[in-house]
Amino acid sequence: MAELTFKNVIKKYGKIEVIHKINLDIKNKEFLVLVGPSGCGKSTLLRMVAGLEEISNGTISINGKIVNDIAPKDRGLAMVFQNYALYPHMNVFNNMAFGLQIARTPKDQIKQKVEEVATILGLEDFLKRRPHELSGGQRQRVAMGRAMVRKPSIFLFDEPLSNLDAKLRIQMRAEIKMLHQRVDSTIIYVTHDQVEAMTLADRIVVLRDGYIEQVGTPLELFSKPVNTFVAGFIGTPPMNLVECQIKKQDQNIFVEFETGFQITVPKKEGADHIDNLTDNQKVVLGLRAEEIVPAASDTSLTDNGIFEGTIMVVEPLGNETHLHIEINGVRMMSKSEGKKIFSPNEKLKFHMNLDEMHIFDAKTTQVAY
């Protein structure tokens, strides 16, 4: 069992505070991903858990026991680093066995554990090789194996895939997910890549400038971002975010863009706070690219959510195509499934799924509707 709790955790370097009162509960066996842009504090948080950084204020607890002053080796953790941190003069077997040897584990147990983990990771044929004789993916497996043989209660991963090429990253993502399914351990994983976060996590913590912006499942963050930062950070391609203002006419509410183009704001089921929107309020419209799609050619422009637009740029990706479009002077991105061919300057009708519209207050950046 490995539950981990941050309570009012602060980190300062001198007088500069870089982590601001973090409160977070991580469940037993959970795969939690810390994600955010460079410099947001995610690696600092991980290093505080590992005991490699001192905590300026607050507490970190494992299974209810405060570990602020406990040595890293006594916390029951194992860390996998971005640069693998393998000993170049040792072969794979000795790299994986090193922690057990330091702990004076009997030789027969070391051999059994290393060979068992090597089989799981597909390294059984590489145990006599040294790190320079391995590929990047194989070295990363060795680093994972070194952590696994200790059977830690918590695995800490610090951007482990950032040095790999795109194909290897996809392969290693699957292996890390399978690792979580095999071992009864909690995993805390740091990345700046939101695709890694979405595909791996049970829950995601989105960080910015040392603050938690939102915590939730991948689907919660994708479907219900609490502010424009999360909306623009989570999802590929990023959500369309366009500045506009609220216009109220009779019983109807619209968003109006600088060009004068208006879109009706539909009333969402169970959302009472549409009445909190005020006339002329500055807002940001959020709509994902997959909610703006080419409409059937026989569709009438009078149909709700149908607008004529011009394709500016085409980005073919095989089974889907990203279209940079302009509708009544407003630039957005559309996502078309399938292998249909589009051309720049082509005029098309587009359907906007207005039920998936997000409205954020322009001043606070927080979700308004």
Beta strands, then each sheet from edge to edge (+ up, - down):
strand 1: 4-13
strand 2: 16-26
strand 3: 31-35
strand 4: 57-62
strand 5: 65-66
strand 6: 77-80
strand 7: 154-158
strand 8: 186-191
strand 9: 203-208
strand 10: 211-216
strand 11: 240-249
strand 12: 252-256
strand 13: 262-264
strand 14: 282-287
strand 15: 292-294
strand 16: 306-316
strand 17: 320-327
strand 18: 330-337
strand 19: 347-352
strand 20: 358-361
sheet 1: 2+ 1- 4+ 5-
sheet 2: 6+ 7+ 8+ 3+ 9+ 10-
sheet 3: 13+ 12- 11+ 14- 20+
sheet 4: 15+ 19- 16+ 17- 18+
end
